[in-house]
Amino acid sequence: MSKLALLGGKPLGSQILQERLSAWPPKNNVTAQKLNEVYFSNQWAFSSTYMKDFEQAFADYHGVKHAIFMVNGTVTLQAALIACGVGPGDEVIVPALTWIATATAVHYIGAIPVFVDVDSETLCLDTNKISQAITEKTKAIIPVHLHGSMVDMDRLVDIGKQHDLKIIEDCAQVHGGLWDGKPIGSIGDISSFSFQLSKLMSSGEGGICLSNDDDLAERMYRVSHIGYTPDAVQGRPLSSPPEGLTCHNFRPTSFNAVILSDQLKGLDALTQKYVGARKYLEARLVESTHIRFQKSGRKATIQPVYKWVMIFDAPEYRDISIDTICAALVAEGLPVVLAVPPVYKHMLFNLEENKYRISHEGCHIAEQLVDRSLVLMHQVLGGDQKELEMIAEIIEKVMNNCDPLRSYQDSLKKEAFV
Ligand SMILES: *Cc1c(COP(=O)(O)O)cnc(C)c1O
Protein backbone atom coordinates (compact mmCIF):
# COMPACT_ATOMS: atom_id res chain seq x y z
CA MET A 1 0.00 0.00 0.00
CA SER A 2 1.44 3.41 -0.91
CA LYS A 3 2.61 5.74 1.82
CA LEU A 4 0.31 8.57 2.97
CA ALA A 5 1.25 12.03 1.70
CA LEU A 6 0.84 13.21 5.30
CA LEU A 7 3.79 10.96 6.19
CA GLY A 8 5.96 11.97 3.25
CA GLY A 9 4.48 9.78 0.48
CA LYS A 10 3.42 10.98 -2.97
CA PRO A 11 0.02 12.77 -3.03
CA LEU A 12 -2.65 10.94 -5.08
CA GLY A 13 -4.56 14.03 -6.14
CA SER A 14 -3.69 16.51 -8.84
CA GLN A 15 -4.09 20.28 -8.93
CA ILE A 16 -7.29 19.88 -10.91
CA LEU A 17 -9.42 19.33 -7.76
CA GLN A 18 -8.25 22.62 -6.28
CA GLU A 19 -8.88 24.35 -9.61
CA ARG A 20 -12.53 23.25 -9.56
CA LEU A 21 -12.95 25.45 -6.51
CA SER A 22 -11.40 28.56 -8.01
CA ALA A 23 -13.34 28.16 -11.31
CA TRP A 24 -16.68 28.73 -9.51
CA PRO A 25 -19.18 30.27 -10.37
CA PRO A 26 -19.67 29.07 -13.97
CA LYS A 27 -19.31 31.78 -16.64
CA ASN A 28 -20.29 32.11 -20.27
CA ASN A 29 -20.23 34.63 -23.11
CA VAL A 30 -24.01 34.91 -23.48
CA THR A 31 -24.30 36.24 -19.92
CA ALA A 32 -21.27 38.48 -20.39
CA GLN A 33 -23.00 40.08 -23.39
CA LYS A 34 -26.21 40.65 -21.45
CA LEU A 35 -24.26 42.28 -18.64
CA ASN A 36 -22.82 44.64 -21.20
CA GLU A 37 -26.35 45.43 -22.39
CA VAL A 38 -27.48 46.20 -18.82
CA TYR A 39 -24.47 48.44 -18.37
CA PHE A 40 -25.53 50.67 -21.27
CA SER A 41 -29.27 50.42 -20.52
CA ASN A 42 -29.71 52.95 -17.68
CA GLN A 43 -31.73 50.23 -15.97
CA TRP A 44 -29.28 49.24 -13.29
CA ALA A 45 -31.69 49.14 -10.37
CA PHE A 46 -35.13 49.73 -8.90
CA SER A 47 -37.34 46.88 -10.12
CA SER A 48 -36.06 47.05 -13.67
CA THR A 49 -37.50 44.74 -16.29
CA TYR A 50 -34.36 42.60 -15.84
CA MET A 51 -35.26 42.09 -12.19
CA LYS A 52 -38.95 41.56 -12.85
CA ASP A 53 -38.11 38.96 -15.52
CA PHE A 54 -35.88 37.09 -13.09
CA GLU A 55 -38.47 37.22 -10.32
CA GLN A 56 -41.11 35.86 -12.69
CA ALA A 57 -38.82 33.08 -13.95
CA PHE A 58 -37.84 32.04 -10.41
CA ALA A 59 -41.47 32.07 -9.22
CA ASP A 60 -42.57 30.04 -12.28
CA TYR A 61 -39.76 27.52 -11.78
CA HIS A 62 -41.14 26.87 -8.28
CA GLY A 63 -44.80 27.09 -9.26
CA VAL A 64 -45.26 29.93 -6.76
CA LYS A 65 -47.19 33.22 -7.25
CA HIS A 66 -44.76 35.82 -5.92
CA ALA A 67 -41.00 36.32 -5.85
CA ILE A 68 -39.26 39.28 -4.22
CA PHE A 69 -35.61 39.73 -5.18
CA MET A 70 -33.23 41.23 -2.59
CA VAL A 71 -29.59 41.94 -1.95
CA ASN A 72 -28.66 38.85 0.11
CA GLY A 73 -30.06 35.78 1.84
CA THR A 74 -29.87 37.24 5.34
CA VAL A 75 -32.12 40.24 4.70
CA THR A 76 -34.58 37.97 2.87
CA LEU A 77 -35.05 36.12 6.17
CA GLN A 78 -35.42 39.43 8.01
CA ALA A 79 -38.01 40.65 5.50
CA ALA A 80 -39.88 37.35 5.78
CA LEU A 81 -39.96 37.56 9.59
CA ILE A 82 -41.04 41.21 9.59
CA ALA A 83 -43.77 40.47 7.03
CA CYS A 84 -45.06 37.66 9.27
CA GLY A 85 -45.35 40.13 12.13
CA VAL A 86 -42.49 38.64 14.17
CA GLY A 87 -40.81 41.28 16.32
CA PRO A 88 -38.99 42.14 19.54
CA GLY A 89 -39.30 39.51 22.29
CA ASP A 90 -40.85 36.85 20.04
CA GLU A 91 -39.18 33.46 19.69
CA VAL A 92 -38.27 31.73 16.43
CA ILE A 93 -37.19 28.08 16.23
CA VAL A 94 -34.04 27.43 14.20
CA PRO A 95 -31.80 24.35 13.82
CA ALA A 96 -28.47 24.07 15.65
CA LEU A 97 -26.70 23.26 12.38
CA THR A 98 -26.95 25.98 9.73
CA TRP A 99 -25.11 29.04 8.53
CA ILE A 100 -25.22 31.76 11.23
CA ALA A 101 -27.49 33.97 9.06
CA THR A 102 -30.55 31.87 9.93
CA ALA A 103 -30.17 32.87 13.58
CA THR A 104 -28.70 36.36 13.18
CA ALA A 105 -31.65 37.38 10.96
CA VAL A 106 -33.91 36.57 13.91
CA HIS A 107 -31.69 38.57 16.26
CA TYR A 108 -31.52 41.59 13.89
CA ILE A 109 -35.30 42.07 14.14
CA GLY A 110 -35.15 41.89 17.95
CA ALA A 111 -36.52 38.36 18.27
CA ILE A 112 -34.90 35.39 20.02
CA PRO A 113 -33.55 32.41 18.08
CA VAL A 114 -34.26 29.11 19.87
CA PHE A 115 -31.93 26.31 18.79
CA VAL A 116 -33.32 22.81 18.34
CA ASP A 117 -31.24 19.69 17.68
CA VAL A 118 -30.90 17.98 14.30
CA ASP A 119 -31.68 14.50 13.03
CA SER A 120 -28.54 12.32 13.06
CA GLU A 121 -29.15 11.07 9.51
CA THR A 122 -30.41 14.09 7.54
CA LEU A 123 -28.57 16.65 9.73
CA CYS A 124 -31.69 18.83 9.38
CA LEU A 125 -34.03 20.08 12.13
CA ASP A 126 -35.40 17.08 14.08
CA THR A 127 -39.18 17.46 13.84
CA ASN A 128 -39.59 15.20 16.92
CA LYS A 129 -37.88 17.81 19.07
CA ILE A 130 -39.74 20.93 17.97
CA SER A 131 -42.91 20.74 20.08
CA GLN A 132 -40.96 20.73 23.37
CA ALA A 133 -39.25 23.99 22.36
CA ILE A 134 -42.50 25.87 21.63
CA THR A 135 -43.64 28.47 24.18
CA GLU A 136 -46.38 31.11 24.09
CA LYS A 137 -43.77 33.48 22.62
CA THR A 138 -42.99 31.26 19.62
CA LYS A 139 -44.14 32.85 16.35
CA ALA A 140 -42.31 31.02 13.57
CA ILE A 141 -40.05 28.11 12.62
CA ILE A 142 -37.20 28.45 10.14
CA PRO A 143 -36.37 24.96 8.84
CA VAL A 144 -33.06 24.83 6.94
CA HIS A 145 -32.63 22.32 4.13
CA LEU A 146 -28.99 21.73 5.01
CA HIS A 147 -26.56 20.85 2.20
CA GLY A 148 -29.49 20.04 -0.06
CA SER A 149 -31.04 17.54 2.35
CA MET A 150 -34.58 18.33 3.47
CA VAL A 151 -36.48 18.84 6.67
CA ASP A 152 -39.53 16.60 6.94
CA MET A 153 -41.92 19.17 5.45
CA ASP A 154 -45.07 17.08 5.93
CA ARG A 155 -44.55 16.88 9.68
CA LEU A 156 -43.37 20.47 9.90
CA VAL A 157 -46.45 21.84 8.15
CA ASP A 158 -48.60 19.84 10.62
CA ILE A 159 -46.70 21.31 13.58
CA GLY A 160 -47.09 24.80 12.12
CA LYS A 161 -50.86 24.36 11.75
CA GLN A 162 -51.28 22.80 15.18
CA HIS A 163 -49.50 25.66 16.97
CA ASP A 164 -50.43 28.47 14.55
CA LEU A 165 -46.79 29.18 13.62
CA LYS A 166 -45.46 30.57 10.36
CA ILE A 167 -43.04 28.34 8.43
CA ILE A 168 -40.21 30.19 6.69
CA GLU A 169 -38.13 27.72 4.68
CA ASP A 170 -34.44 28.64 4.51
CA CYS A 171 -33.59 27.31 1.04
CA ALA A 172 -30.16 28.95 0.79
CA GLN A 173 -28.56 25.53 0.25
CA VAL A 174 -31.16 23.69 -1.82
CA HIS A 175 -31.73 25.39 -5.20
CA GLY A 176 -33.49 23.01 -7.57
CA GLY A 177 -34.71 20.35 -5.12
CA LEU A 178 -38.01 18.48 -5.10
CA TRP A 179 -39.89 17.26 -1.99
CA ASP A 180 -42.51 14.63 -2.76
CA GLY A 181 -42.62 15.92 -6.34
CA LYS A 182 -43.09 19.56 -5.26
CA PRO A 183 -40.37 22.20 -5.72
CA ILE A 184 -38.67 22.76 -2.37
CA GLY A 185 -39.38 26.36 -1.40
CA SER A 186 -43.04 26.14 -2.41
CA ILE A 187 -44.35 24.43 0.73
CA GLY A 188 -43.93 26.82 3.70
CA ASP A 189 -45.65 30.20 4.11
CA ILE A 190 -42.51 31.86 2.74
CA SER A 191 -39.21 30.52 1.45
CA SER A 192 -35.89 32.33 1.31
CA PHE A 193 -32.95 31.66 -1.02
CA SER A 194 -29.40 33.07 -1.08
CA PHE A 195 -27.28 33.75 -4.18
CA GLN A 196 -24.05 34.34 -2.26
CA LEU A 197 -20.82 33.30 -3.98
CA SER A 198 -20.68 29.71 -2.70
CA LYS A 199 -24.32 28.78 -3.39
CA LEU A 200 -25.67 26.59 -6.19
CA MET A 201 -26.92 29.74 -7.94
CA SER A 202 -24.76 32.79 -7.42
CA SER A 203 -24.43 36.38 -8.51
CA GLY A 204 -21.79 37.15 -5.91
CA GLU A 205 -24.49 38.33 -3.52
CA GLY A 206 -28.27 38.20 -3.70
CA GLY A 207 -31.37 36.59 -2.23
CA ILE A 208 -35.04 36.04 -2.99
CA CYS A 209 -38.25 35.26 -1.12
CA LEU A 210 -41.14 33.23 -2.51
CA SER A 211 -44.73 33.12 -1.30
CA ASN A 212 -48.20 32.20 -2.52
CA ASP A 213 -49.77 34.60 -0.02
CA ASP A 214 -50.65 37.96 -1.65
CA ASP A 215 -50.58 39.86 1.62
CA LEU A 216 -47.25 38.46 2.85
CA ALA A 217 -45.73 39.09 -0.60
CA GLU A 218 -46.82 42.71 -0.64
CA ARG A 219 -45.50 43.25 2.88
CA MET A 220 -42.13 41.69 1.96
CA TYR A 221 -41.94 43.91 -1.10
CA ARG A 222 -42.61 46.99 1.00
CA VAL A 223 -40.12 45.93 3.68
CA SER A 224 -37.36 45.51 1.10
CA HIS A 225 -38.22 48.55 -1.07
CA ILE A 226 -38.42 51.41 1.47
CA GLY A 227 -42.18 50.98 1.79
CA TYR A 228 -43.10 51.17 -1.92
CA THR A 229 -45.84 49.00 -3.43
CA PRO A 230 -44.82 46.51 -6.15
CA ASP A 231 -46.34 48.63 -8.94
CA ALA A 232 -44.79 51.94 -7.81
CA VAL A 233 -42.11 53.70 -9.84
CA GLN A 234 -39.12 55.47 -8.38
CA GLY A 235 -40.09 58.70 -6.63
CA ARG A 236 -43.81 57.84 -6.58
CA PRO A 237 -44.63 55.30 -3.84
CA LEU A 238 -48.44 55.42 -4.55
CA SER A 239 -49.40 54.55 -0.97
CA SER A 240 -47.68 54.48 2.39
CA PRO A 241 -46.86 51.20 4.15
CA PRO A 242 -49.09 49.96 6.96
CA GLU A 243 -48.31 51.51 10.32
CA GLY A 244 -45.54 49.79 12.25
CA LEU A 245 -44.04 47.99 9.24
CA THR A 246 -40.27 48.63 9.42
CA CYS A 247 -39.12 49.20 5.84
CA HIS A 248 -35.55 49.01 4.52
CA ASN A 249 -33.61 49.27 1.32
CA PHE A 250 -32.78 45.63 0.56
CA ARG A 251 -32.76 46.11 -3.22
CA PRO A 252 -30.31 44.26 -5.51
CA THR A 253 -29.20 45.36 -9.00
CA SER A 254 -30.07 44.32 -12.56
CA PHE A 255 -26.57 42.87 -12.97
CA ASN A 256 -27.41 40.21 -10.39
CA ALA A 257 -30.73 39.50 -12.11
CA VAL A 258 -29.16 38.91 -15.53
CA ILE A 259 -26.55 36.49 -14.17
CA LEU A 260 -29.18 34.55 -12.23
CA SER A 261 -31.71 34.37 -15.09
CA ASP A 262 -29.14 32.53 -17.19
CA GLN A 263 -28.04 30.29 -14.32
CA LEU A 264 -31.62 29.24 -13.63
CA LYS A 265 -31.79 27.80 -17.17
CA GLY A 266 -28.84 25.54 -16.40
CA LEU A 267 -29.80 24.65 -12.83
CA ASP A 268 -31.40 21.25 -13.51
CA ALA A 269 -28.42 20.06 -15.55
CA LEU A 270 -26.02 21.19 -12.83
CA THR A 271 -28.08 19.43 -10.14
CA GLN A 272 -28.10 16.22 -12.19
CA LYS A 273 -24.34 16.32 -12.56
CA TYR A 274 -23.67 16.71 -8.83
CA VAL A 275 -26.34 14.17 -7.90
CA GLY A 276 -24.75 11.63 -10.26
CA ALA A 277 -21.29 12.32 -8.83
CA ARG A 278 -22.49 11.91 -5.26
CA LYS A 279 -24.30 8.65 -6.08
CA TYR A 280 -21.19 7.18 -7.65
CA LEU A 281 -18.91 8.19 -4.77
CA GLU A 282 -21.26 7.12 -1.99
CA ALA A 283 -22.07 3.74 -3.55
CA ARG A 284 -18.36 3.03 -3.95
CA LEU A 285 -17.21 4.33 -0.56
CA VAL A 286 -19.95 2.56 1.40
CA GLU A 287 -18.39 -0.68 0.09
CA SER A 288 -14.74 0.23 0.55
CA THR A 289 -14.76 2.27 3.81
CA HIS A 290 -16.80 2.73 7.01
CA ILE A 291 -17.73 6.33 6.22
CA ARG A 292 -21.43 7.23 6.32
CA PHE A 293 -23.10 10.04 4.43
CA GLN A 294 -25.78 12.63 5.07
CA LYS A 295 -29.12 11.01 4.17
CA SER A 296 -31.70 12.51 1.82
CA GLY A 297 -34.91 14.00 3.15
CA ARG A 298 -37.56 11.28 3.73
CA LYS A 299 -39.54 12.30 0.64
CA ALA A 300 -36.81 13.99 -1.41
CA THR A 301 -37.52 13.35 -5.08
CA ILE A 302 -34.49 15.34 -6.19
CA GLN A 303 -31.94 16.22 -3.53
CA PRO A 304 -29.36 18.77 -4.72
CA VAL A 305 -25.76 18.68 -3.47
CA TYR A 306 -24.49 21.77 -1.67
CA LYS A 307 -21.33 20.70 0.16
CA TRP A 308 -20.82 16.96 0.32
CA VAL A 309 -20.60 15.65 3.89
CA MET A 310 -18.68 12.58 5.09
CA ILE A 311 -19.30 11.30 8.63
CA PHE A 312 -16.55 9.28 10.36
CA ASP A 313 -18.39 8.05 13.46
CA ALA A 314 -18.00 4.30 12.87
CA PRO A 315 -16.28 2.42 15.74
CA GLU A 316 -13.36 1.66 13.38
CA TYR A 317 -12.48 5.36 13.19
CA ARG A 318 -13.37 6.60 16.65
CA ASP A 319 -9.82 6.81 17.97
CA ILE A 320 -8.64 8.86 14.99
CA SER A 321 -9.34 12.57 15.42
CA ILE A 322 -11.21 14.45 12.73
CA ASP A 323 -8.25 16.84 12.45
CA THR A 324 -5.93 13.94 11.61
CA ILE A 325 -8.30 12.59 8.92
CA CYS A 326 -8.72 16.09 7.52
CA ALA A 327 -4.96 16.71 7.40
CA ALA A 328 -4.37 13.34 5.68
CA LEU A 329 -6.99 14.02 2.98
CA VAL A 330 -5.75 17.56 2.37
CA ALA A 331 -2.16 16.30 2.10
CA GLU A 332 -3.33 13.91 -0.67
CA GLY A 333 -4.81 16.89 -2.53
CA LEU A 334 -8.52 16.69 -1.56
CA PRO A 335 -9.63 20.16 -0.36
CA VAL A 336 -11.91 19.05 2.51
CA VAL A 337 -12.65 21.29 5.50
CA LEU A 338 -14.01 20.77 9.01
CA ALA A 339 -17.78 21.11 9.44
CA VAL A 340 -19.22 24.40 10.74
CA PRO A 341 -19.96 24.07 14.50
CA PRO A 342 -23.48 24.55 15.94
CA VAL A 343 -24.36 28.21 15.41
CA TYR A 344 -24.21 29.17 19.10
CA LYS A 345 -20.56 28.02 19.18
CA HIS A 346 -19.57 29.78 15.96
CA MET A 347 -16.86 32.42 16.22
CA LEU A 348 -19.10 35.01 14.55
CA PHE A 349 -22.15 34.30 16.72
CA ASN A 350 -21.01 36.22 19.78
CA LEU A 351 -24.39 37.15 21.22
CA GLU A 352 -25.01 37.45 24.93
CA GLU A 353 -26.74 34.35 26.21
CA ASN A 354 -30.04 36.08 26.91
CA LYS A 355 -30.24 36.97 23.19
CA TYR A 356 -30.72 33.31 22.22
CA ARG A 357 -31.92 30.10 23.81
CA ILE A 358 -30.93 26.48 23.38
CA SER A 359 -33.89 24.11 23.63
CA HIS A 360 -33.86 22.52 27.11
CA GLU A 361 -33.13 19.13 25.55
CA GLY A 362 -29.82 20.48 24.23
CA CYS A 363 -28.29 19.93 20.79
CA HIS A 364 -26.09 16.91 21.52
CA ILE A 365 -26.52 15.24 18.14
CA ALA A 366 -25.40 18.41 16.35
CA GLU A 367 -22.36 18.75 18.59
CA GLN A 368 -21.34 15.10 18.16
CA LEU A 369 -21.83 15.14 14.39
CA VAL A 370 -19.73 18.20 13.80
CA ASP A 371 -16.80 16.60 15.63
CA ARG A 372 -16.89 13.63 13.23
CA SER A 373 -17.70 15.29 9.89
CA LEU A 374 -15.74 16.65 6.95
CA VAL A 375 -17.09 18.72 4.11
CA LEU A 376 -16.10 18.86 0.45
CA MET A 377 -17.44 21.76 -1.61
CA HIS A 378 -19.78 20.49 -4.34
CA GLN A 379 -17.76 22.24 -7.03
CA VAL A 380 -15.02 19.63 -6.57
CA LEU A 381 -17.54 16.99 -7.74
CA GLY A 382 -18.04 18.82 -11.04
CA GLY A 383 -15.38 16.94 -13.05
CA ASP A 384 -15.43 13.83 -15.24
CA GLN A 385 -15.39 10.15 -14.21
CA LYS A 386 -11.59 10.15 -13.93
CA GLU A 387 -11.69 12.96 -11.40
CA LEU A 388 -14.39 11.20 -9.39
CA GLU A 389 -12.21 8.09 -9.31
CA MET A 390 -9.32 10.22 -8.10
CA ILE A 391 -11.49 11.53 -5.24
CA ALA A 392 -12.59 8.00 -4.30
CA GLU A 393 -9.02 6.66 -4.42
CA ILE A 394 -7.76 9.44 -2.16
CA ILE A 395 -10.44 8.72 0.44
CA GLU A 396 -9.84 4.97 0.20
CA LYS A 397 -6.09 5.42 0.52
CA VAL A 398 -6.44 7.46 3.71
CA MET A 399 -9.14 5.29 5.32
CA ASN A 400 -7.24 2.09 4.54
CA ASN A 401 -4.21 3.47 6.38
CA CYS A 402 -5.75 3.81 9.82
CA ASP A 403 -2.76 2.30 11.65
CA PRO A 404 -0.26 4.83 10.24
CA LEU A 405 -2.78 7.58 11.11
CA ARG A 406 -2.88 6.34 14.72
CA SER A 407 0.92 6.25 14.97
CA TYR A 408 1.04 9.74 13.49
CA GLN A 409 -1.37 10.94 16.18
CA ASP A 410 0.66 9.26 18.92
CA SER A 411 3.84 10.88 17.67
CA LEU A 412 2.16 14.29 17.83
CA LYS A 413 1.12 13.61 21.42
CA LYS A 414 4.69 12.59 22.35
CA GLU A 415 6.05 15.76 20.74
CA ALA A 416 3.67 17.76 22.86
CA PHE A 417 5.22 16.21 25.97
CA VAL A 418 8.83 16.95 25.05
C1 LIG B 1 -25.86 31.39 2.77
C2 LIG B 1 -26.94 31.17 3.71
C3 LIG B 1 -27.82 32.20 4.11
C4 LIG B 1 -27.74 33.63 3.64
O1 LIG B 1 -26.52 34.10 3.48
P1 LIG B 1 -26.15 35.45 2.69
O2 LIG B 1 -24.67 35.32 2.63
O3 LIG B 1 -26.61 36.59 3.52
O4 LIG B 1 -26.80 35.44 1.35
C5 LIG B 1 -28.85 31.89 4.97
N1 LIG B 1 -29.03 30.65 5.42
C6 LIG B 1 -28.23 29.63 5.06
C7 LIG B 1 -28.53 28.26 5.56
C8 LIG B 1 -27.15 29.85 4.21
O5 LIG B 1 -26.37 28.83 3.85
The ligand as a MOL file (V3000), in Angstrom:
LIG
                    3D

  0  0  0     0  0            999 V3000
M  V30 BEGIN CTAB
M  V30 COUNTS 15 15 0 0 0
M  V30 BEGIN ATOM
M  V30 1 C -25.8640 31.3940 2.7740 0
M  V30 2 C -26.9390 31.1660 3.7140 0
M  V30 3 C -27.8190 32.1990 4.1140 0
M  V30 4 C -27.7440 33.6250 3.6410 0
M  V30 5 O -26.5240 34.1040 3.4780 0
M  V30 6 P -26.1520 35.4500 2.6950 0
M  V30 7 O -24.6700 35.3190 2.6300 0
M  V30 8 O -26.6060 36.5880 3.5200 0
M  V30 9 O -26.7960 35.4420 1.3490 0
M  V30 10 C -28.8550 31.8880 4.9710 0
M  V30 11 N -29.0250 30.6470 5.4240 0
M  V30 12 C -28.2330 29.6270 5.0580 0
M  V30 13 C -28.5290 28.2560 5.5600 0
M  V30 14 C -27.1510 29.8520 4.2070 0
M  V30 15 O -26.3750 28.8320 3.8500 0
M  V30 END ATOM
M  V30 BEGIN BOND
M  V30 1 1 1 2
M  V30 2 1 2 3
M  V30 3 2 2 14
M  V30 4 1 3 4
M  V30 5 2 3 10
M  V30 6 1 4 5
M  V30 7 1 5 6
M  V30 8 2 6 7
M  V30 9 1 6 8
M  V30 10 1 6 9
M  V30 11 1 10 11
M  V30 12 2 11 12
M  V30 13 1 12 13
M  V30 14 1 12 14
M  V30 15 1 14 15
M  V30 END BOND
M  V30 END CTAB
M  END
